[in-house]
């Protein structure tokens, strides 16, 4: 077991940290306020080749695994862009994994190089109002008519549909009551997001407004057989190669948010003085932040195991779900505690909530009047997914 980053992984981390750090709090504040997609940020990551991190080299990508992708998304979230930044790019990474693993050669060559150069936006069309997390209960139906399928149905909470040219669309080709197993009879497509057949409606929401969330109303969308991924009826198996990486990448983003929230809390604790000394010398601030750091570190271990299992081609469903749960919980707790520190001015609170600085270390100053040792855990550990 190797707990060090490989040379490639360290290079990826540092390069993405530098790129993402060029987009400051003001950039993300304005794009969130204006509900404007962060095109400059997206183009910068695409130009650097980072959207193709998991795309095989024969299609123009780097051919790395989900471990390397998780390193990218953690750094993106830690940069201050948070979920606005991460959601702008992570769909291009995890959303195309079913195509990479199960798509036809023709479909791969038509789409993957465009994912790498950033010219193709794709959204992930799985969730439905009546199904939620029970994906087997979707009712969007694709009926075979010669060399095409006629699709009707509805999707909800579809991120980035406004900007997307194509949709990774999960449908039923057999009704759930007509199959032996409820996971059977589902078919996956990568097809055009035809606005003449699909009504896209933005969902009003609080936060992450630089990347839209949408409802899709699909009426008689005609999908060529060539847009089908793999075999008819086996779409549920294929979509897991998108869902499990999605859970891992979101877990990594939660880690990034939690770590930068702690960094901002510590920085403010070092700067703010009350009664002649920094407030960070008080155990009432130190202990909750130290506890949050420990929880983030523990959650990261679960994430690294999950990405390692996926990259090794091993079953990882339980680990992917566990990582998402633990990382999200630890990240939220860290951000919540960072915002609750006493006497923080409004601008500091907003900055902490948004997060922008990378976490390099957490250290409160030592003082002879302190009743406790300074919190100084140093940089969090890192792990290699390669054996």
C-alpha positions as CSV (number, residue, x, y, z in Angstrom):
1,X,0.0,0.0,0.0
2,X,1.5,3.3,-1.1
3,X,0.3,6.5,0.5
4,X,2.3,8.8,-1.8
5,X,1.1,10.5,-4.9
6,X,2.8,9.3,-8.0
7,X,4.9,11.8,-10.0
8,X,2.1,12.1,-12.5
9,X,-0.5,12.6,-9.8
10,X,1.5,15.3,-8.1
11,X,2.0,17.1,-11.4
12,X,-1.7,17.0,-12.1
13,X,-2.5,18.3,-8.6
14,X,-0.1,21.2,-8.9
15,X,-1.0,22.2,-12.5
16,X,-4.7,22.2,-11.8
17,X,-4.2,24.1,-8.6
18,X,-2.4,26.8,-10.5
19,X,-5.0,27.0,-13.3
20,X,-8.0,27.1,-11.0
21,X,-6.4,29.6,-8.7
22,X,-6.5,32.2,-11.5
23,X,-10.2,32.5,-11.0
24,X,-10.9,34.5,-7.9
25,X,-13.9,35.0,-5.5
26,X,-15.1,37.9,-7.6
27,X,-15.3,35.8,-10.7
28,X,-17.4,33.1,-9.1
29,X,-19.5,35.6,-7.2
30,X,-20.5,37.4,-10.4
31,X,-21.2,34.3,-12.4
32,X,-23.4,32.9,-9.6
33,X,-25.2,36.2,-9.2
34,X,-25.8,36.5,-13.0
35,X,-26.6,32.8,-13.6
36,X,-23.8,32.8,-16.2
37,X,-22.0,29.6,-17.2
38,X,-18.2,30.0,-16.4
39,X,-17.1,29.8,-20.0
40,X,-13.6,31.2,-19.4
41,X,-12.9,28.7,-16.6
42,X,-14.2,25.8,-18.7
43,X,-12.2,26.8,-21.7
44,X,-9.0,27.2,-19.6
45,X,-9.4,23.6,-18.3
46,X,-10.2,22.3,-21.8
47,X,-7.2,24.1,-23.3
48,X,-5.0,22.5,-20.7
49,X,-6.4,19.0,-21.7
50,X,-7.9,18.3,-18.3
51,X,-11.3,17.4,-19.5
52,X,-9.8,14.4,-21.2
53,X,-8.0,13.1,-18.1
54,X,-9.8,9.7,-18.2
55,X,-10.3,9.6,-22.0
56,X,-8.1,7.0,-23.7
57,X,-5.0,8.3,-25.5
58,X,-6.2,7.0,-28.9
59,X,-9.1,9.6,-28.7
60,X,-6.9,12.4,-27.7
61,X,-7.0,12.1,-23.9
62,X,-4.5,11.2,-21.2
63,X,-5.8,7.7,-20.3
64,X,-5.7,8.2,-16.5
65,X,-8.1,6.8,-14.0
66,X,-10.8,8.1,-11.7
67,X,-8.2,8.6,-9.0
68,X,-6.5,11.2,-11.1
69,X,-9.9,12.7,-12.0
70,X,-10.7,13.0,-8.3
71,X,-7.5,14.8,-7.6
72,X,-8.5,17.4,-10.3
73,X,-12.0,17.9,-8.9
74,X,-10.8,18.3,-5.3
75,X,-8.4,21.0,-6.4
76,X,-11.0,22.7,-8.5
77,X,-13.4,22.8,-5.5
78,X,-10.6,24.0,-3.2
79,X,-9.8,26.9,-5.5
80,X,-12.9,28.8,-4.5
81,X,-15.1,27.9,-7.4
82,X,-16.8,25.2,-5.4
83,X,-19.7,23.4,-7.0
84,X,-20.0,26.0,-9.7
85,X,-16.6,25.2,-11.0
86,X,-16.8,21.5,-10.4
87,X,-20.2,21.0,-12.0
88,X,-19.0,22.9,-15.1
89,X,-16.5,20.2,-15.9
90,X,-17.2,16.9,-14.0
91,X,-20.0,15.9,-16.3
92,X,-17.5,15.7,-19.2
93,X,-15.5,13.3,-17.1
94,X,-17.8,10.9,-15.4
95,X,-20.7,11.3,-17.9
96,X,-18.7,9.8,-20.7
97,X,-17.4,6.7,-18.9
98,X,-20.2,4.5,-20.1
99,X,-19.3,5.5,-23.7
100,X,-15.6,4.8,-23.0
101,X,-16.3,1.4,-21.6
102,X,-19.3,0.2,-23.6
103,X,-19.9,2.5,-26.6
104,X,-19.3,1.6,-30.3
105,X,-16.0,2.6,-32.0
106,X,-18.0,4.9,-34.2
107,X,-19.6,6.6,-31.3
108,X,-16.3,7.0,-29.4
109,X,-14.6,8.6,-32.4
110,X,-17.4,11.0,-33.0
111,X,-17.6,12.3,-29.4
112,X,-14.5,11.6,-27.3
113,X,-12.1,13.9,-29.1
114,X,-14.6,16.7,-28.8
115,X,-14.9,16.1,-25.1
116,X,-11.2,16.4,-24.8
117,X,-11.0,19.7,-26.7
118,X,-14.0,21.1,-24.9
119,X,-16.2,21.7,-27.9
120,X,-18.8,19.1,-26.8
121,X,-21.0,19.7,-23.8
122,X,-22.9,16.6,-22.5
123,X,-25.6,16.4,-19.8
124,X,-26.5,13.3,-17.8
125,X,-30.2,12.4,-18.2
126,X,-31.1,9.8,-15.6
127,X,-33.2,11.3,-12.7
128,X,-37.0,11.5,-13.0
129,X,-39.6,13.1,-10.8
130,X,-41.3,9.8,-10.0
131,X,-38.2,7.8,-9.5
132,X,-35.6,9.8,-7.6
133,X,-32.8,7.6,-6.4
134,X,-34.7,4.4,-7.4
135,X,-33.4,4.5,-11.0
136,X,-35.2,1.2,-11.9
137,X,-38.5,3.1,-11.6
138,X,-37.9,5.5,-14.5
139,X,-40.7,5.7,-17.0
140,X,-39.1,7.5,-20.0
141,X,-39.7,5.0,-22.8
142,X,-37.9,4.3,-26.0
143,X,-39.9,2.4,-28.6
144,X,-38.0,0.8,-31.5
145,X,-39.2,1.8,-34.9
146,X,-37.0,0.4,-37.6
147,X,-33.5,1.9,-37.3
148,X,-34.7,4.5,-34.8
149,X,-36.2,4.8,-31.3
150,X,-39.1,7.1,-30.5
151,X,-38.5,8.5,-27.0
152,X,-41.1,10.1,-24.7
153,X,-40.8,11.0,-21.0
154,X,-39.5,13.5,-18.5
155,X,-36.2,14.1,-16.7
156,X,-35.5,16.4,-13.7
157,X,-32.4,18.0,-12.0
158,X,-30.4,17.7,-15.2
159,X,-27.3,19.9,-14.8
160,X,-25.9,21.8,-17.7
161,X,-28.7,21.0,-20.1
162,X,-28.8,24.7,-21.2
163,X,-25.2,24.5,-22.6
164,X,-25.2,20.9,-23.8
165,X,-25.3,19.6,-27.3
166,X,-25.9,15.9,-26.3
167,X,-27.5,14.0,-23.5
168,X,-26.6,10.7,-22.0
169,X,-30.1,9.4,-21.8
170,X,-31.3,6.4,-19.8
171,X,-34.7,5.0,-20.9
172,X,-36.8,1.9,-20.6
173,X,-37.3,-0.3,-23.6
174,X,-39.3,-2.8,-21.6
175,X,-41.8,-1.9,-18.9
176,X,-40.7,-2.8,-15.4
177,X,-43.7,-5.2,-15.0
178,X,-42.5,-7.1,-18.1
179,X,-39.0,-8.0,-17.0
180,X,-37.7,-10.7,-14.6
181,X,-35.3,-8.3,-12.8
182,X,-36.2,-4.7,-12.3
183,X,-32.8,-3.7,-13.5
184,X,-33.5,-5.3,-16.9
185,X,-35.1,-3.6,-19.9
186,X,-33.3,-0.3,-19.6
187,X,-31.4,1.1,-22.5
188,X,-28.8,3.9,-22.6
189,X,-28.2,6.4,-25.5
190,X,-25.9,9.3,-26.2
191,X,-27.9,11.4,-28.5
192,X,-28.6,15.0,-29.7
193,X,-30.4,17.3,-27.3
194,X,-32.9,18.3,-30.0
195,X,-34.6,21.4,-28.8
196,X,-37.5,20.9,-31.2
197,X,-38.4,17.7,-29.3
198,X,-37.1,18.5,-25.8
199,X,-38.4,21.4,-23.8
200,X,-35.7,22.5,-21.4
201,X,-36.8,24.5,-18.3
202,X,-34.5,25.9,-15.7
203,X,-35.3,25.1,-12.1
204,X,-35.0,28.1,-9.7
205,X,-32.7,27.1,-6.8
206,X,-30.4,28.5,-4.1
207,X,-26.7,28.3,-4.9
208,X,-24.7,26.9,-7.7
209,X,-26.4,29.2,-10.1
210,X,-23.5,29.5,-12.6
211,X,-24.5,26.0,-13.7
212,X,-28.2,25.5,-14.4
213,X,-30.4,22.6,-13.2
214,X,-33.2,21.7,-15.5
215,X,-36.3,19.7,-16.3
216,X,-36.5,18.0,-19.6
217,X,-39.9,17.3,-21.3
218,X,-39.3,14.8,-24.1
219,X,-41.9,14.4,-26.8
220,X,-41.4,12.0,-29.8
221,X,-37.6,12.4,-29.8
222,X,-36.3,10.2,-32.6
223,X,-33.0,8.6,-31.7
224,X,-30.9,6.6,-34.2
225,X,-29.9,3.1,-33.3
226,X,-26.3,4.1,-33.7
227,X,-26.7,6.4,-30.7
228,X,-27.4,3.4,-28.5
229,X,-24.6,2.4,-26.0
230,X,-24.1,-1.3,-26.0
231,X,-27.0,-3.7,-26.1
232,X,-30.6,-2.9,-25.8
233,X,-31.9,-3.7,-22.3
234,X,-28.6,-3.6,-20.5
235,X,-28.5,0.2,-19.8
236,X,-28.6,-0.1,-16.1
237,X,-25.4,-2.1,-16.0
238,X,-23.7,0.5,-18.3
239,X,-25.0,3.5,-16.4
240,X,-23.2,2.3,-13.2
241,X,-19.9,3.2,-15.0
242,X,-21.2,6.8,-14.8
243,X,-22.9,6.8,-11.5
244,X,-20.1,5.3,-9.4
245,X,-17.5,7.7,-10.8
246,X,-19.9,10.6,-10.3
247,X,-20.3,9.7,-6.6
248,X,-16.5,9.6,-6.2
249,X,-15.9,12.9,-7.9
250,X,-18.6,14.6,-5.9
251,X,-17.0,13.2,-2.8
252,X,-13.7,14.7,-3.9
253,X,-15.3,18.0,-4.4
254,X,-16.8,17.9,-0.9
255,X,-13.3,17.3,0.5
256,X,-12.0,20.3,-1.3
257,X,-14.7,22.5,0.0
258,X,-14.2,21.3,3.6
259,X,-10.4,21.8,3.5
260,X,-10.5,25.3,2.1
261,X,-13.3,26.2,4.6
262,X,-10.9,25.2,7.4
263,X,-8.1,27.1,5.9
264,X,-10.1,30.3,5.8
265,X,-11.3,29.8,9.3
266,X,-7.7,29.3,10.5
267,X,-6.5,32.3,8.6
268,X,-9.2,34.5,10.1
269,X,-8.4,33.0,13.6
270,X,-4.8,34.0,13.1
271,X,-5.7,37.6,12.0
272,X,-8.5,38.5,14.4
273,X,-7.3,39.7,17.8
274,X,-9.4,40.1,20.9
275,X,-7.9,41.0,24.3
276,X,-4.5,41.3,22.8
277,X,-4.1,37.9,21.2
278,X,-5.5,36.0,18.1
279,X,-8.8,34.3,18.8
280,X,-7.3,31.2,17.3
281,X,-5.5,30.5,20.5
282,X,-8.8,29.6,22.1
283,X,-9.6,26.0,22.5
284,X,-13.2,26.7,21.6
285,X,-12.1,27.4,18.1
286,X,-9.2,24.9,17.9
287,X,-11.0,21.8,18.9
288,X,-14.0,21.9,16.5
289,X,-11.7,22.6,13.5
290,X,-9.3,19.9,14.6
291,X,-12.2,17.5,14.8
292,X,-13.3,18.5,11.3
293,X,-9.8,18.0,9.9
294,X,-9.8,14.5,11.3
295,X,-13.1,13.7,9.8
296,X,-12.0,15.0,6.4
297,X,-8.9,12.8,6.5
298,X,-10.8,9.7,7.5
299,X,-13.4,10.3,4.7
300,X,-10.6,10.7,2.2
301,X,-9.3,7.3,3.0
302,X,-12.6,5.8,2.0
303,X,-12.6,7.8,-1.2
304,X,-9.1,6.7,-2.2
305,X,-10.2,3.1,-1.7
306,X,-13.2,3.6,-3.9
307,X,-11.3,5.1,-6.7
308,X,-8.6,2.5,-6.5
309,X,-11.2,-0.3,-6.7
310,X,-12.8,1.3,-9.8
311,X,-9.5,1.9,-11.6
312,X,-8.6,-1.8,-10.9
313,X,-11.9,-2.9,-12.4
314,X,-13.2,-4.3,-9.1
315,X,-16.7,-3.9,-7.6
316,X,-16.9,-0.6,-5.9
317,X,-20.6,0.3,-5.4
318,X,-20.6,0.2,-1.6
319,X,-17.3,2.1,-1.4
320,X,-18.5,4.8,-3.9
321,X,-21.7,5.4,-1.9
322,X,-19.8,5.4,1.4
323,X,-17.2,7.9,0.1
324,X,-19.9,10.3,-1.1
325,X,-21.8,10.1,2.2
326,X,-18.8,10.5,4.5
327,X,-17.0,13.2,2.4
328,X,-20.2,15.2,2.0
329,X,-20.9,15.0,5.7
330,X,-17.3,15.9,6.7
331,X,-17.2,18.7,4.2
332,X,-20.5,20.2,5.3
333,X,-19.5,20.0,9.0
334,X,-16.2,21.7,8.3
335,X,-17.8,24.6,6.3
336,X,-20.5,25.0,9.0
337,X,-18.0,25.2,11.8
338,X,-15.9,27.6,9.8
339,X,-18.9,29.9,9.4
340,X,-19.8,29.7,13.1
341,X,-16.5,31.1,14.4
342,X,-17.3,34.2,16.6
343,X,-17.1,37.8,15.6
344,X,-16.4,37.1,11.9
345,X,-17.5,40.1,9.7
346,X,-20.1,39.4,7.0
347,X,-17.5,39.5,4.1
348,X,-15.3,37.0,5.9
349,X,-18.3,34.8,6.4
350,X,-19.3,34.9,2.7
351,X,-15.7,34.3,1.6
352,X,-15.5,31.3,3.9
353,X,-18.7,29.9,2.6
354,X,-17.5,30.3,-1.0
355,X,-13.9,29.2,-0.4
356,X,-11.1,30.3,-2.6
357,X,-7.6,29.6,-1.1
358,X,-5.9,26.2,-1.4
359,X,-5.3,24.4,1.9
360,X,-1.6,24.0,2.4
361,X,-1.5,23.8,6.2
362,X,-3.6,24.6,9.3
363,X,-1.6,26.2,12.1
364,X,-2.6,28.6,14.9
365,X,0.2,30.7,16.4
366,X,1.8,29.6,19.7
367,X,1.4,31.9,22.7
368,X,2.6,31.7,26.2
369,X,-0.9,32.7,27.4
370,X,-2.5,29.8,25.5
371,X,-4.0,27.0,27.5
372,X,-3.5,24.6,24.7
373,X,-1.0,23.7,22.0
374,X,-1.5,25.2,18.6
375,X,-3.5,23.3,16.0
376,X,-0.8,22.3,13.5
377,X,-1.7,19.2,11.6
378,X,0.2,20.2,8.4
379,X,-0.9,19.2,4.9
380,X,-3.3,16.3,4.6
381,X,-1.9,13.0,3.4
382,X,-2.2,11.8,-0.2
383,X,-2.6,8.4,-1.7
384,X,-1.6,6.5,-4.8
385,X,-4.1,4.4,-6.6
386,X,-1.4,2.5,-8.6
387,X,0.1,-0.7,-7.3
